[in-house]
Amino acid sequence: MFYVKERLNDSMEISIEITDENVFCHCPMCGVEVVVDIAEILGDGESDLFGTAIYCSECSKKIRAGGSYDEHK
Ligand SMILES: [Zn+2]
């Protein structure tokens, strides 16, 4: 399993298992919180955790319908 580890102070540290339900990011178009399917990201063999943006379902729809990626540039 993968987990995230965060040192709270000198004597406390937390580790949290990464599952397919507790990884989130913000949609780069509208900023809404999106659940990230980490298995899908790792599975495509090309993505990295810093360069990958997950669009929310609404924005994905817009993009697929011919919307622009460049709206915010
Ligand atoms: Zn969005």
N, CA, C, O and the ligand as a Tripos MOL2 file, in Angstrom:
@<TRIPOS>MOLECULE
protein
  293   291    74     0     0
PROTEIN
NO_CHARGES

@<TRIPOS>ATOM
      1 N           0.8270   -1.2030    0.0000 N.3       1 MET1
      2 CA          0.0000    0.0000    0.0000 C.3       1 MET1
      3 C           0.8600    1.2500    0.0000 C.2       1 MET1
      4 O           2.0170    1.2080    0.4170 O.2       1 MET1
      5 N           0.3230    2.3300   -0.4500 N.am      2 PHE2
      6 CA          0.9600    3.6270   -0.3590 C.3       2 PHE2
      7 C           0.3150    4.4020    0.7770 C.2       2 PHE2
      8 O          -0.8680    4.2310    1.0720 O.2       2 PHE2
      9 N           1.0990    5.2420    1.3990 N.am      3 TYR3
     10 CA          0.4900    6.1090    2.3970 C.3       3 TYR3
     11 C           1.1980    7.4370    2.4170 C.2       3 TYR3
     12 O           2.3340    7.5530    1.9580 O.2       3 TYR3
     13 N           0.5340    8.4350    2.9440 N.am      4 VAL4
     14 CA          1.1720    9.7310    3.1240 C.3       4 VAL4
     15 C           1.5820    9.8620    4.5740 C.2       4 VAL4
     16 O           0.8950    9.3800    5.4750 O.2       4 VAL4
     17 N           2.7090   10.5190    4.7920 N.am      5 LYS5
     18 CA          3.2450   10.6520    6.1360 C.3       5 LYS5
     19 C           3.5030   12.1250    6.3780 C.2       5 LYS5
     20 O           4.0970   12.8150    5.5490 O.2       5 LYS5
     21 N           3.0570   12.5830    7.5040 N.am      6 GLU6
     22 CA          3.2230   14.0030    7.8160 C.3       6 GLU6
     23 C           3.6850   14.1240    9.2590 C.2       6 GLU6
     24 O           3.0560   13.6020   10.1790 O.2       6 GLU6
     25 N           4.7990   14.8240    9.4340 N.am      7 ARG7
     26 CA          5.2870   15.0280   10.7880 C.3       7 ARG7
     27 C           4.5900   16.2390   11.3900 C.2       7 ARG7
     28 O           4.7140   17.3480   10.8710 O.2       7 ARG7
     29 N           3.8700   16.0390   12.4640 N.am      8 LEU8
     30 CA          3.1170   17.1290   13.0750 C.3       8 LEU8
     31 C           4.0110   17.9720   13.9660 C.2       8 LEU8
     32 O           3.9380   19.2000   13.9500 O.2       8 LEU8
     33 N           4.8470   17.3110   14.7370 N.am      9 ASN9
     34 CA          5.8480   18.0000   15.5470 C.3       9 ASN9
     35 C           6.9400   16.9880   15.8640 C.2       9 ASN9
     36 O           6.9840   15.9230   15.2480 O.2       9 ASN9
     37 N           7.8110   17.2900   16.8000 N.am     10 ASP10
     38 CA          8.9520   16.4080   17.0450 C.3      10 ASP10
     39 C           8.5630   15.0150   17.5030 C.2      10 ASP10
     40 O           9.3030   14.0570   17.2800 O.2      10 ASP10
     41 N           7.4070   14.8940   18.1420 N.am     11 SER11
     42 CA          7.0600   13.5950   18.7060 C.3      11 SER11
     43 C           5.8660   12.9270   18.0250 C.2      11 SER11
     44 O           5.5350   11.7810   18.3270 O.2      11 SER11
     45 N           5.2420   13.6280   17.1330 N.am     12 MET12
     46 CA          4.0570   13.0360   16.4980 C.3      12 MET12
     47 C           4.1550   13.0240   14.9870 C.2      12 MET12
     48 O           4.5970   13.9840   14.3570 O.2      12 MET12
     49 N           3.7340   11.9200   14.4350 N.am     13 GLU13
     50 CA          3.7570   11.7470   13.0020 C.3      13 GLU13
     51 C           2.4940   10.9890   12.6300 C.2      13 GLU13
     52 O           2.1120   10.0460   13.3240 O.2      13 GLU13
     53 N           1.8520   11.3810   11.5620 N.am     14 ILE14
     54 CA          0.6830   10.6070   11.1430 C.3      14 ILE14
     55 C           0.9570    9.9690    9.7920 C.2      14 ILE14
     56 O           1.6180   10.5600    8.9380 O.2      14 ILE14
     57 N           0.4520    8.7770    9.6080 N.am     15 SER15
     58 CA          0.4790    8.1860    8.2720 C.3      15 SER15
     59 C          -0.9380    7.8200    7.8920 C.2      15 SER15
     60 O          -1.6970    7.2820    8.6980 O.2      15 SER15
     61 N          -1.2770    8.1120    6.6760 N.am     16 ILE16
     62 CA         -2.6240    7.8620    6.1810 C.3      16 ILE16
     63 C          -2.5210    7.0420    4.9090 C.2      16 ILE16
     64 O          -1.8520    7.4270    3.9500 O.2      16 ILE16
     65 N          -3.1840    5.9300    4.9230 N.am     17 GLU17
     66 CA         -3.1650    5.0670    3.7500 C.3      17 GLU17
     67 C          -3.8680    5.7500    2.5910 C.2      17 GLU17
     68 O          -4.9440    6.3250    2.7570 O.2      17 GLU17
     69 N          -3.2550    5.6850    1.4200 N.am     18 ILE18
     70 CA         -3.8850    6.2340    0.2320 C.3      18 ILE18
     71 C          -4.8020    5.1750   -0.3620 C.2      18 ILE18
     72 O          -4.3780    4.0570   -0.6580 O.2      18 ILE18
     73 N          -6.0350    5.5380   -0.5250 N.am     19 THR19
     74 CA         -6.9890    4.6150   -1.1460 C.3      19 THR19
     75 C          -7.5640    5.2950   -2.3860 C.2      19 THR19
     76 O          -7.1590    6.3990   -2.7490 O.2      19 THR19
     77 N          -8.4970    4.6270   -3.0170 N.am     20 ASP20
     78 CA         -9.1130    5.2680   -4.1770 C.3      20 ASP20
     79 C         -10.2020    6.2410   -3.7570 C.2      20 ASP20
     80 O         -10.9380    6.7590   -4.5970 O.2      20 ASP20
     81 N         -10.3040    6.4890   -2.4440 N.am     21 GLU21
     82 CA        -11.3680    7.3840   -1.9830 C.3      21 GLU21
     83 C         -10.8590    8.6030   -1.2330 C.2      21 GLU21
     84 O         -11.6330    9.5150   -0.9460 O.2      21 GLU21
     85 N          -9.5660    8.6360   -0.9090 N.am     22 ASN22
     86 CA         -9.1140    9.7610   -0.0890 C.3      22 ASN22
     87 C          -8.0550   10.6200   -0.7610 C.2      22 ASN22
     88 O          -7.3070   11.3290   -0.0870 O.2      22 ASN22
     89 N          -7.9890   10.5610   -2.0710 N.am     23 VAL23
     90 CA         -7.0760   11.4290   -2.8020 C.3      23 VAL23
     91 C          -7.9090   12.4260   -3.5980 C.2      23 VAL23
     92 O          -8.8100   12.0480   -4.3460 O.2      23 VAL23
     93 N          -7.5910   13.7020   -3.4230 N.am     24 PHE24
     94 CA         -8.3880   14.7420   -4.0680 C.3      24 PHE24
     95 C          -7.4870   15.7340   -4.7670 C.2      24 PHE24
     96 O          -6.3030   15.8540   -4.4520 O.2      24 PHE24
     97 N          -8.0620   16.4410   -5.7150 N.am     25 CYS25
     98 CA         -7.3890   17.6090   -6.2550 C.3      25 CYS25
     99 C          -8.4700   18.6270   -6.6010 C.2      25 CYS25
    100 O          -9.6640   18.3460   -6.5010 O.2      25 CYS25
    101 N          -8.0360   19.7900   -7.0000 N.am     26 HIS26
    102 CA         -8.9910   20.7990   -7.4200 C.3      26 HIS26
    103 C          -9.0400   20.8430   -8.9390 C.2      26 HIS26
    104 O          -8.0000   20.8300   -9.5970 O.2      26 HIS26
    105 N         -10.2080   20.8950   -9.4810 N.am     27 CYS27
    106 CA        -10.3810   21.0240  -10.9240 C.3      27 CYS27
    107 C          -9.6890   22.3110  -11.3890 C.2      27 CYS27
    108 O          -9.9640   23.3910  -10.8670 O.2      27 CYS27
    109 N          -8.7920   22.1890  -12.3710 N.am     28 PRO28
    110 CA         -8.0510   23.3740  -12.8130 C.3      28 PRO28
    111 C          -8.9220   24.3980  -13.5300 C.2      28 PRO28
    112 O          -8.4950   25.5360  -13.7230 O.2      28 PRO28
    113 N         -10.1070   24.0250  -13.9180 N.am     29 MET29
    114 CA        -10.9650   24.9870  -14.5980 C.3      29 MET29
    115 C         -11.8830   25.7260  -13.6430 C.2      29 MET29
    116 O         -11.9850   26.9510  -13.7150 O.2      29 MET29
    117 N         -12.5560   25.0060  -12.7440 N.am     30 CYS30
    118 CA        -13.5370   25.6800  -11.8950 C.3      30 CYS30
    119 C         -13.1510   25.6200  -10.4170 C.2      30 CYS30
    120 O         -13.7820   26.2790   -9.5900 O.2      30 CYS30
    121 N         -12.1200   24.8370  -10.0720 N.am     31 GLY31
    122 CA        -11.6390   24.8380   -8.6960 C.3      31 GLY31
    123 C         -12.3910   23.9250   -7.7510 C.2      31 GLY31
    124 O         -12.0870   23.8820   -6.5580 O.2      31 GLY31
    125 N         -13.3640   23.1970   -8.2620 N.am     32 VAL32
    126 CA        -14.1410   22.3210   -7.3980 C.3      32 VAL32
    127 C         -13.2780   21.1230   -6.9700 C.2      32 VAL32
    128 O         -12.3590   20.7230   -7.6860 O.2      32 VAL32
    129 N         -13.5800   20.5710   -5.8190 N.am     33 GLU33
    130 CA        -12.8230   19.4210   -5.3390 C.3      33 GLU33
    131 C         -13.2220   18.1630   -6.1090 C.2      33 GLU33
    132 O         -14.4070   17.8680   -6.2710 O.2      33 GLU33
    133 N         -12.2180   17.4320   -6.5790 N.am     34 VAL34
    134 CA        -12.4730   16.2400   -7.3810 C.3      34 VAL34
    135 C         -11.7980   15.0470   -6.7310 C.2      34 VAL34
    136 O         -10.6480   15.1450   -6.3040 O.2      34 VAL34
    137 N         -12.4960   13.9190   -6.6480 N.am     35 VAL35
    138 CA        -11.8730   12.6860   -6.1740 C.3      35 VAL35
    139 C         -10.9690   12.1610   -7.2720 C.2      35 VAL35
    140 O         -11.3830   12.0470   -8.4250 O.2      35 VAL35
    141 N          -9.7450   11.8440   -6.9170 N.am     36 VAL36
    142 CA         -8.7800   11.3460   -7.8930 C.3      36 VAL36
    143 C          -8.7290    9.8310   -7.8040 C.2      36 VAL36
    144 O          -8.5320    9.2680   -6.7270 O.2      36 VAL36
    145 N          -8.9060    9.1830   -8.9290 N.am     37 ASP37
    146 CA         -8.7380    7.7370   -8.9630 C.3      37 ASP37
    147 C          -7.2610    7.4530   -9.1890 C.2      37 ASP37
    148 O          -6.7780    7.4430  -10.3220 O.2      37 ASP37
    149 N          -6.5600    7.2230   -8.0940 N.am     38 ILE38
    150 CA         -5.1050    7.1050   -8.1420 C.3      38 ILE38
    151 C          -4.6770    5.9140   -9.0020 C.2      38 ILE38
    152 O          -3.6370    5.9590   -9.6590 O.2      38 ILE38
    153 N          -5.4670    4.8730   -8.9950 N.am     39 ALA39
    154 CA         -5.1380    3.6930   -9.7980 C.3      39 ALA39
    155 C          -5.1460    4.0440  -11.2800 C.2      39 ALA39
    156 O          -4.3140    3.5680  -12.0520 O.2      39 ALA39
    157 N          -6.0810    4.8660  -11.6520 N.am     40 GLU40
    158 CA         -6.1890    5.2670  -13.0510 C.3      40 GLU40
    159 C          -4.9860    6.1080  -13.4540 C.2      40 GLU40
    160 O          -4.4410    5.9410  -14.5450 O.2      40 GLU40
    161 N          -4.5750    7.0080  -12.5720 N.am     41 ILE41
    162 CA         -3.4380    7.8750  -12.8670 C.3      41 ILE41
    163 C          -2.1530    7.0670  -12.9860 C.2      41 ILE41
    164 O          -1.3640    7.2700  -13.9090 O.2      41 ILE41
    165 N          -1.9520    6.1650  -12.0590 N.am     42 LEU42
    166 CA         -0.7380    5.3510  -12.1080 C.3      42 LEU42
    167 C          -0.7960    4.3860  -13.2740 C.2      42 LEU42
    168 O           0.2320    4.0220  -13.8430 O.2      42 LEU42
    169 N          -2.0000    3.9740  -13.6250 N.am     43 GLY43
    170 CA         -2.1720    2.9460  -14.6290 C.3      43 GLY43
    171 C          -1.8640    3.3880  -16.0390 C.2      43 GLY43
    172 O          -1.5630    2.5470  -16.8880 O.2      43 GLY43
    173 N          -1.9280    4.6910  -16.3250 N.am     44 ASP44
    174 CA         -1.7180    5.0850  -17.7170 C.3      44 ASP44
    175 C          -0.2330    5.2080  -18.0650 C.2      44 ASP44
    176 O           0.1200    5.3910  -19.2300 O.2      44 ASP44
    177 N           0.6400    5.1050  -17.0490 N.am     45 GLY45
    178 CA          2.0620    5.0150  -17.3160 C.3      45 GLY45
    179 C           2.7230    6.3080  -17.7580 C.2      45 GLY45
    180 O           3.9350    6.3330  -17.9740 O.2      45 GLY45
    181 N           1.9670    7.3680  -17.8960 N.am     46 GLU46
    182 CA          2.5440    8.6160  -18.3920 C.3      46 GLU46
    183 C           2.4130    9.7460  -17.3890 C.2      46 GLU46
    184 O           3.2450   10.6530  -17.3560 O.2      46 GLU46
    185 N           1.3880    9.6950  -16.5830 N.am     47 SER47
    186 CA          1.1160   10.8020  -15.6790 C.3      47 SER47
    187 C           2.1160   10.8330  -14.5430 C.2      47 SER47
    188 O           2.7010    9.8110  -14.1850 O.2      47 SER47
    189 N           2.3030   11.9960  -13.9900 N.am     48 ASP48
    190 CA          3.0120   12.0830  -12.7340 C.3      48 ASP48
    191 C           2.1250   12.8660  -11.7710 C.2      48 ASP48
    192 O           1.1910   13.5530  -12.1850 O.2      48 ASP48
    193 N           2.4280   12.7520  -10.4970 N.am     49 LEU49
    194 CA          1.5060   13.2940   -9.5030 C.3      49 LEU49
    195 C           1.4860   14.8210   -9.4910 C.2      49 LEU49
    196 O           0.5470   15.4210   -8.9680 O.2      49 LEU49
    197 N           2.5030   15.4500  -10.0560 N.am     50 PHE50
    198 CA          2.5450   16.9080  -10.0190 C.3      50 PHE50
    199 C           2.0520   17.5310  -11.3120 C.2      50 PHE50
    200 O           1.5240   18.6430  -11.3140 O.2      50 PHE50
    201 N           2.2250   16.8120  -12.4090 N.am     51 GLY51
    202 CA          1.8530   17.3830  -13.6910 C.3      51 GLY51
    203 C           0.4570   17.0060  -14.1460 C.2      51 GLY51
    204 O           0.0090   17.4030  -15.2220 O.2      51 GLY51
    205 N          -0.2260   16.2330  -13.3120 N.am     52 THR52
    206 CA         -1.5210   15.7380  -13.7290 C.3      52 THR52
    207 C          -2.6450   16.5470  -13.1050 C.2      52 THR52
    208 O          -2.6680   16.7640  -11.8930 O.2      52 THR52
    209 N          -3.5600   16.9820  -13.9240 N.am     53 ALA53
    210 CA         -4.7250   17.6930  -13.4190 C.3      53 ALA53
    211 C          -5.9660   16.8810  -13.7410 C.2      53 ALA53
    212 O          -6.1100   16.3500  -14.8420 O.2      53 ALA53
    213 N          -6.8420   16.7930  -12.7850 N.am     54 ILE54
    214 CA         -8.0840   16.0660  -13.0020 C.3      54 ILE54
    215 C          -9.2210   17.0750  -13.0890 C.2      54 ILE54
    216 O          -9.4490   17.8510  -12.1610 O.2      54 ILE54
    217 N          -9.9120   17.0550  -14.1860 N.am     55 TYR55
    218 CA        -11.0520   17.9420  -14.3450 C.3      55 TYR55
    219 C         -12.2810   17.3150  -13.7030 C.2      55 TYR55
    220 O         -12.4450   16.0950  -13.7140 O.2      55 TYR55
    221 N         -13.1410   18.1560  -13.1460 N.am     56 CYS56
    222 CA        -14.3910   17.6370  -12.5890 C.3      56 CYS56
    223 C         -15.2680   17.1400  -13.7320 C.2      56 CYS56
    224 O         -14.9850   17.4000  -14.9010 O.2      56 CYS56
    225 N         -16.3200   16.4330  -13.3890 N.am     57 SER57
    226 CA        -17.1340   15.8240  -14.4410 C.3      57 SER57
    227 C         -17.7780   16.8860  -15.3320 C.2      57 SER57
    228 O         -17.9170   16.6850  -16.5380 O.2      57 SER57
    229 N         -18.1680   18.0080  -14.7430 N.am     58 GLU58
    230 CA        -18.7730   19.0790  -15.5390 C.3      58 GLU58
    231 C         -17.7890   19.6130  -16.5690 C.2      58 GLU58
    232 O         -18.1240   19.7470  -17.7460 O.2      58 GLU58
    233 N         -16.5780   19.9170  -16.1250 N.am     59 CYS59
    234 CA        -15.5830   20.4910  -17.0320 C.3      59 CYS59
    235 C         -15.1200   19.4560  -18.0480 C.2      59 CYS59
    236 O         -14.8560   19.7980  -19.2000 O.2      59 CYS59
    237 N         -15.0180   18.1900  -17.6330 N.am     60 SER60
    238 CA        -14.6630   17.1480  -18.5930 C.3      60 SER60
    239 C         -15.6780   17.1170  -19.7190 C.2      60 SER60
    240 O         -15.3320   16.9910  -20.8940 O.2      60 SER60
    241 N         -16.9420   17.2350  -19.3290 N.am     61 LYS61
    242 CA        -18.0080   17.2480  -20.3340 C.3      61 LYS61
    243 C         -17.8130   18.4000  -21.3060 C.2      61 LYS61
    244 O         -17.9040   18.2310  -22.5220 O.2      61 LYS61
    245 N         -17.5400   19.5890  -20.7410 N.am     62 LYS62
    246 CA        -17.3490   20.7640  -21.5850 C.3      62 LYS62
    247 C         -16.1800   20.5670  -22.5310 C.2      62 LYS62
    248 O         -16.2560   20.9210  -23.7070 O.2      62 LYS62
    249 N         -15.0830   19.9920  -22.0060 N.am     63 ILE63
    250 CA        -13.8970   19.7950  -22.8370 C.3      63 ILE63
    251 C         -14.2080   18.8130  -23.9580 C.2      63 ILE63
    252 O         -13.8570   19.0260  -25.1190 O.2      63 ILE63
    253 N         -14.8710   17.7420  -23.5770 N.am     64 ARG64
    254 CA        -15.2130   16.7480  -24.5950 C.3      64 ARG64
    255 C         -16.1720   17.3210  -25.6160 C.2      64 ARG64
    256 O         -16.1660   16.9150  -26.7780 O.2      64 ARG64
    257 N         -16.9920   18.2580  -25.1890 N.am     65 ALA65
    258 CA        -17.9560   18.8650  -26.0970 C.3      65 ALA65
    259 C         -17.3180   19.9610  -26.9380 C.2      65 ALA65
    260 O         -18.0050   20.6480  -27.6930 O.2      65 ALA65
    261 N         -16.0320   20.1230  -26.8130 N.am     66 GLY66
    262 CA        -15.3510   21.0830  -27.6580 C.3      66 GLY66
    263 C         -14.9630   22.3670  -26.9530 C.2      66 GLY66
    264 O         -14.5710   23.3410  -27.5960 O.2      66 GLY66
    265 N         -15.0700   22.3700  -25.6430 N.am     67 GLY67
    266 CA        -14.6590   23.5370  -24.8690 C.3      67 GLY67
    267 C         -13.1610   23.7430  -24.9410 C.2      67 GLY67
    268 O         -12.4360   22.8880  -25.4500 O.2      67 GLY67
    269 N         -12.7020   24.8500  -24.4450 N.am     68 SER68
    270 CA        -11.2930   25.1870  -24.5990 C.3      68 SER68
    271 C         -10.4950   24.8610  -23.3530 C.2      68 SER68
    272 O         -10.9460   25.1230  -22.2380 O.2      68 SER68
    273 N          -9.3200   24.2940  -23.5320 N.am     69 TYR69
    274 CA         -8.3830   24.1030  -22.4340 C.3      69 TYR69
    275 C          -7.7580   25.4330  -22.0170 C.2      69 TYR69
    276 O          -7.2440   25.5750  -20.9080 O.2      69 TYR69
    277 N          -7.8130   26.3930  -22.9230 N.am     70 ASP70
    278 CA         -6.9870   27.5840  -22.7590 C.3      70 ASP70
    279 C          -7.6980   28.7300  -22.0590 C.2      70 ASP70
    280 O          -7.1790   29.8440  -21.9980 O.2      70 ASP70
    281 N          -8.8740   28.4600  -21.5370 N.am     71 GLU71
    282 CA         -9.6820   29.5110  -20.9370 C.3      71 GLU71
    283 C          -8.9300   30.3600  -19.9110 C.2      71 GLU71
    284 O          -9.1280   31.5720  -19.8290 O.2      71 GLU71
    285 N          -8.0700   29.7130  -19.1360 N.am     72 HIS72
    286 CA         -7.4310   30.4420  -18.0360 C.3      72 HIS72
    287 C          -6.0330   30.9440  -18.3460 C.2      72 HIS72
    288 O          -5.3660   31.5130  -17.4830 O.2      72 HIS72
    289 N          -5.5890   30.7340  -19.5770 N.am     73 LYS73
    290 CA         -4.2190   31.1320  -19.8790 C.3      73 LYS73
    291 C          -4.1380   32.5950  -20.2840 C.2      73 LYS73
    292 O          -3.0520   33.0960  -20.5730 O.2      73 LYS73
    293 ZN        -14.4290   21.8590  -13.0740 Zn       74 ZN74
@<TRIPOS>BOND
     1     1     2 1
     2     2     3 1
     3     3     4 2
     4     3     5 am
     5     5     6 1
     6     6     7 1
     7     7     8 2
     8     7     9 am
     9     9    10 1
    10    10    11 1
    11    11    12 2
    12    11    13 am
    13    13    14 1
    14    14    15 1
    15    15    16 2
    16    15    17 am
    17    17    18 1
    18    18    19 1
    19    19    20 2
    20    19    21 am
    21    21    22 1
    22    22    23 1
    23    23    24 2
    24    23    25 am
    25    25    26 1
    26    26    27 1
    27    27    28 2
    28    27    29 am
    29    29    30 1
    30    30    31 1
    31    31    32 2
    32    31    33 am
    33    33    34 1
    34    34    35 1
    35    35    36 2
    36    35    37 am
    37    37    38 1
    38    38    39 1
    39    39    40 2
    40    39    41 am
    41    41    42 1
    42    42    43 1
    43    43    44 2
    44    43    45 am
    45    45    46 1
    46    46    47 1
    47    47    48 2
    48    47    49 am
    49    49    50 1
    50    50    51 1
    51    51    52 2
    52    51    53 am
    53    53    54 1
    54    54    55 1
    55    55    56 2
    56    55    57 am
    57    57    58 1
    58    58    59 1
    59    59    60 2
    60    59    61 am
    61    61    62 1
    62    62    63 1
    63    63    64 2
    64    63    65 am
    65    65    66 1
    66    66    67 1
    67    67    68 2
    68    67    69 am
    69    69    70 1
    70    70    71 1
    71    71    72 2
    72    71    73 am
    73    73    74 1
    74    74    75 1
    75    75    76 2
    76    75    77 am
    77    77    78 1
    78    78    79 1
    79    79    80 2
    80    79    81 am
    81    81    82 1
    82    82    83 1
    83    83    84 2
    84    83    85 am
    85    85    86 1
    86    86    87 1
    87    87    88 2
    88    87    89 am
    89    89    90 1
    90    90    91 1
    91    91    92 2
    92    91    93 am
    93    93    94 1
    94    94    95 1
    95    95    96 2
    96    95    97 am
    97    97    98 1
    98    98    99 1
    99    99   100 2
   100    99   101 am
   101   101   102 1
   102   102   103 1
   103   103   104 2
   104   103   105 am
   105   105   106 1
   106   106   107 1
   107   107   108 2
   108   107   109 am
   109   109   110 1
   110   110   111 1
   111   111   112 2
   112   111   113 am
   113   113   114 1
   114   114   115 1
   115   115   116 2
   116   115   117 am
   117   117   118 1
   118   118   119 1
   119   119   120 2
   120   119   121 am
   121   121   122 1
   122   122   123 1
   123   123   124 2
   124   123   125 am
   125   125   126 1
   126   126   127 1
   127   127   128 2
   128   127   129 am
   129   129   130 1
   130   130   131 1
   131   131   132 2
   132   131   133 am
   133   133   134 1
   134   134   135 1
   135   135   136 2
   136   135   137 am
   137   137   138 1
   138   138   139 1
   139   139   140 2
   140   139   141 am
   141   141   142 1
   142   142   143 1
   143   143   144 2
   144   143   145 am
   145   145   146 1
   146   146   147 1
   147   147   148 2
   148   147   149 am
   149   149   150 1
   150   150   151 1
   151   151   152 2
   152   151   153 am
   153   153   154 1
   154   154   155 1
   155   155   156 2
   156   155   157 am
   157   157   158 1
   158   158   159 1
   159   159   160 2
   160   159   161 am
   161   161   162 1
   162   162   163 1
   163   163   164 2
   164   163   165 am
   165   165   166 1
   166   166   167 1
   167   167   168 2
   168   167   169 am
   169   169   170 1
   170   170   171 1
   171   171   172 2
   172   171   173 am
   173   173   174 1
   174   174   175 1
   175   175   176 2
   176   175   177 am
   177   177   178 1
   178   178   179 1
   179   179   180 2
   180   179   181 am
   181   181   182 1
   182   182   183 1
   183   183   184 2
   184   183   185 am
   185   185   186 1
   186   186   187 1
   187   187   188 2
   188   187   189 am
   189   189   190 1
   190   190   191 1
   191   191   192 2
   192   191   193 am
   193   193   194 1
   194   194   195 1
   195   195   196 2
   196   195   197 am
   197   197   198 1
   198   198   199 1
   199   199   200 2
   200   199   201 am
   201   201   202 1
   202   202   203 1
   203   203   204 2
   204   203   205 am
   205   205   206 1
   206   206   207 1
   207   207   208 2
   208   207   209 am
   209   209   210 1
   210   210   211 1
   211   211   212 2
   212   211   213 am
   213   213   214 1
   214   214   215 1
   215   215   216 2
   216   215   217 am
   217   217   218 1
   218   218   219 1
   219   219   220 2
   220   219   221 am
   221   221   222 1
   222   222   223 1
   223   223   224 2
   224   223   225 am
   225   225   226 1
   226   226   227 1
   227   227   228 2
   228   227   229 am
   229   229   230 1
   230   230   231 1
   231   231   232 2
   232   231   233 am
   233   233   234 1
   234   234   235 1
   235   235   236 2
   236   235   237 am
   237   237   238 1
   238   238   239 1
   239   239   240 2
   240   239   241 am
   241   241   242 1
   242   242   243 1
   243   243   244 2
   244   243   245 am
   245   245   246 1
   246   246   247 1
   247   247   248 2
   248   247   249 am
   249   249   250 1
   250   250   251 1
   251   251   252 2
   252   251   253 am
   253   253   254 1
   254   254   255 1
   255   255   256 2
   256   255   257 am
   257   257   258 1
   258   258   259 1
   259   259   260 2
   260   259   261 am
   261   261   262 1
   262   262   263 1
   263   263   264 2
   264   263   265 am
   265   265   266 1
   266   266   267 1
   267   267   268 2
   268   267   269 am
   269   269   270 1
   270   270   271 1
   271   271   272 2
   272   271   273 am
   273   273   274 1
   274   274   275 1
   275   275   276 2
   276   275   277 am
   277   277   278 1
   278   278   279 1
   279   279   280 2
   280   279   281 am
   281   281   282 1
   282   282   283 1
   283   283   284 2
   284   283   285 am
   285   285   286 1
   286   286   287 1
   287   287   288 2
   288   287   289 am
   289   289   290 1
   290   290   291 1
   291   291   292 2
@<TRIPOS>SUBSTRUCTURE
     1 MET1         2 RESIDUE 1 A MET
     2 PHE2         6 RESIDUE 1 A PHE
     3 TYR3        10 RESIDUE 1 A TYR
     4 VAL4        14 RESIDUE 1 A VAL
     5 LYS5        18 RESIDUE 1 A LYS
     6 GLU6        22 RESIDUE 1 A GLU
     7 ARG7        26 RESIDUE 1 A ARG
     8 LEU8        30 RESIDUE 1 A LEU
     9 ASN9        34 RESIDUE 1 A ASN
    10 ASP10       38 RESIDUE 1 A ASP
    11 SER11       42 RESIDUE 1 A SER
    12 MET12       46 RESIDUE 1 A MET
    13 GLU13       50 RESIDUE 1 A GLU
    14 ILE14       54 RESIDUE 1 A ILE
    15 SER15       58 RESIDUE 1 A SER
    16 ILE16       62 RESIDUE 1 A ILE
    17 GLU17       66 RESIDUE 1 A GLU
    18 ILE18       70 RESIDUE 1 A ILE
    19 THR19       74 RESIDUE 1 A THR
    20 ASP20       78 RESIDUE 1 A ASP
    21 GLU21       82 RESIDUE 1 A GLU
    22 ASN22       86 RESIDUE 1 A ASN
    23 VAL23       90 RESIDUE 1 A VAL
    24 PHE24       94 RESIDUE 1 A PHE
    25 CYS25       98 RESIDUE 1 A CYS
    26 HIS26      102 RESIDUE 1 A HIS
    27 CYS27      106 RESIDUE 1 A CYS
    28 PRO28      110 RESIDUE 1 A PRO
    29 MET29      114 RESIDUE 1 A MET
    30 CYS30      118 RESIDUE 1 A CYS
    31 GLY31      122 RESIDUE 1 A GLY
    32 VAL32      126 RESIDUE 1 A VAL
    33 GLU33      130 RESIDUE 1 A GLU
    34 VAL34      134 RESIDUE 1 A VAL
    35 VAL35      138 RESIDUE 1 A VAL
    36 VAL36      142 RESIDUE 1 A VAL
    37 ASP37      146 RESIDUE 1 A ASP
    38 ILE38      150 RESIDUE 1 A ILE
    39 ALA39      154 RESIDUE 1 A ALA
    40 GLU40      158 RESIDUE 1 A GLU
    41 ILE41      162 RESIDUE 1 A ILE
    42 LEU42      166 RESIDUE 1 A LEU
    43 GLY43      170 RESIDUE 1 A GLY
    44 ASP44      174 RESIDUE 1 A ASP
    45 GLY45      178 RESIDUE 1 A GLY
    46 GLU46      182 RESIDUE 1 A GLU
    47 SER47      186 RESIDUE 1 A SER
    48 ASP48      190 RESIDUE 1 A ASP
    49 LEU49      194 RESIDUE 1 A LEU
    50 PHE50      198 RESIDUE 1 A PHE
    51 GLY51      202 RESIDUE 1 A GLY
    52 THR52      206 RESIDUE 1 A THR
    53 ALA53      210 RESIDUE 1 A ALA
    54 ILE54      214 RESIDUE 1 A ILE
    55 TYR55      218 RESIDUE 1 A TYR
    56 CYS56      222 RESIDUE 1 A CYS
    57 SER57      226 RESIDUE 1 A SER
    58 GLU58      230 RESIDUE 1 A GLU
    59 CYS59      234 RESIDUE 1 A CYS
    60 SER60      238 RESIDUE 1 A SER
    61 LYS61      242 RESIDUE 1 A LYS
    62 LYS62      246 RESIDUE 1 A LYS
    63 ILE63      250 RESIDUE 1 A ILE
    64 ARG64      254 RESIDUE 1 A ARG
    65 ALA65      258 RESIDUE 1 A ALA
    66 GLY66      262 RESIDUE 1 A GLY
    67 GLY67      266 RESIDUE 1 A GLY
    68 SER68      270 RESIDUE 1 A SER
    69 TYR69      274 RESIDUE 1 A TYR
    70 ASP70      278 RESIDUE 1 A ASP
    71 GLU71      282 RESIDUE 1 A GLU
    72 HIS72      286 RESIDUE 1 A HIS
    73 LYS73      290 RESIDUE 1 A LYS
    74 ZN74       293 GROUP 0 **** ****
